[in-house]
Amino acid sequence: MSSGPRGRSAPWAKALGALIGMVLLGVVAVFVSQQFTDSRRKDAAFRETEEYAQRHARRMSARSGMLLTDKRAVEAKLEEDKREGAGMALLYAFVREESTATEIVRFTQPYERAMRLLGPATGTADRCFTIVYRAVGTPSVTADVTAHGSDVSCARIAEELNGTGR
């Protein structure tokens, strides 16, 4: 008793193979879609860090009316900004000179990840900024914000700032 000619697959095996192939194709499609969604969300969060930096610079210029003199005062302002919804920030360096003050600040914006099975439910977009304040008159301060790329370390920029003799 033979079950059929040798070398050929049974019809049920072909159907099972097709079903498994379709399931795998579906899983891959969902994974690629979720990666694309994560990438879009991270890019949006990355752009929001620049908005936070600009808002912080405007607030510092408007609140102070003059240049702040020490790192603790800047950290207090960043904490106040955080409570007002201006993002999470970490001050890496603060250098005060006669008519300028320079901050190296990392702003962080969390975002919801689409694919939660393979890691934490939230991710963060971090970006380093150099903010230079200039006193242009008695009650007037201007701010120049420079955004650095995602691959630039705030620690390295702070070392360069402190290592230049400032």
N, C-alpha and C positions, 0 to 999 in steps of 0.2 A: 504494500500500500504506500503509494507515494503521494505527497501533497501537491504535486505539480512539477512542471519542468524546472530543472535547476538553473540558477543564475538570474531568475526573475524575482522581483519583489511582489509580495502579496498586496492586493489593493488596499487593505487596511493599513499597511505600513506606509504606503504612499500618502494616504490621507493623513495619517499621524505626522509624517514628516512635513507635509504642507502646513498643518495646523501649528506645529512647533515653530516653523519658519515665520509664519504670520505673527505669532506671539512675540518672537524675538524682534522682528521688524517693528512692531508696535512699541516695544520697550525702548528700542533705540530711538525711535521718533520722539517719544515722550522725553527721553533724556536730553536729546539735542534741543528740543523746544524749551525745556527748563533751563538749560545752559544759556540759551539766547535771552530768556527772561531775566536770569540772574545778571547777565552782562549789562542789559539795559538798566536794571535797577541800580547796579553799582555805578554806572556812568552818571545816572541822574544824581545819586548821592554825592559823587565826586564833584559835580557841578555845583551842588548846594554848598559845599565847603567854601567855594569862592564867594558865594553870596554872604555866608557867615563872616568871612574875613572882611569883606567890604563894609558890612553892617557894623562890625566891631570897630573898624577904622573910623567910620563916620561918628559912632558914639563916643569914641575916645577923643576925637577932635572937637566935638560939640560939648561934651561934658567938662572937659578939662579947661578949655580956654587958654591953657598953657601946657607945656610939656611936663609929664610926670617925671619924678626924680628917681624912683627906685623900683626894683623888681616886684616887691610885695604889693605896691600900689597897683601895678599892672595886673598881677594875679587876682587881686580883689575885683578889679574891673571885669576881668574875664569870667570870674565866678558870678558876678552880677549879670553879665550878658547871658550866661548859661541859664540862670533862673528866669530870665526874660525870653528864653527860647531862641537864643542866637547860636546854638550849637555847643558841642563839647570842645574844649580847647586846652592845650598844654603849652605853657610858655617855656621855650628852650633857652632863650637868651634875651637880655635887655641891656642895651648899651646907651647911656645918656652922654651927649656931648653938649657943647654950648647952646647951639640953636637947633639941634636935631636929637631925636631919640629913635632907636631901631629896635624892633621886636622880631624875634624868630618864633613863630607860633605854628603848632600843628592843630588843625581843625579836623574833627572826626564826625562823620555822619553815619549813623546806623541805617541799614536797609534790611527788609525781609527777603530771605532767600526763598526761591521757588522750590528747590529740591531739598527737602528737610531730612530725608532718609540717610543721606551720606555726610552729615555734618550738622553743625548748629543751625538753628532756625533763623538767626540773624548774622549778617556780616557787617563789616565796617569799611568805609572809604576814608582813607587818611590822606591829607595833603598838607604840605609845608608852605608857609607864607613868610615873606619878609615884608614888614610894614615899617616904613620910614616916615616919621612925623617931623615936620619942619615948622618952626615958629616964624610966621611971616608978619607979625605985628603983635601988639600987646595982647588982645584977646583972641587972636586968630591963629589956628594951627591947621596945616594941610597934611594930608596923608597920601603916600604912594604905596600901593599894594602890589607886590610881585608874587605871583603864584608859581610854584615849582612843580615839576612833574611828579607822577606817582612813584617814580623810582629814586627820587632825591630824598636823602635822609636829613631831617631837621638837625640831628646831632652833628652831622658833618658841616652843615651851614653855620651852626652856632660855633663850632670850633674855628672855622675860617674867620668868622666875625671877631671872635675873641683873640685869635692869633694874629690879626693884622695890626695890633697895637692900639686898637680902640679901647 
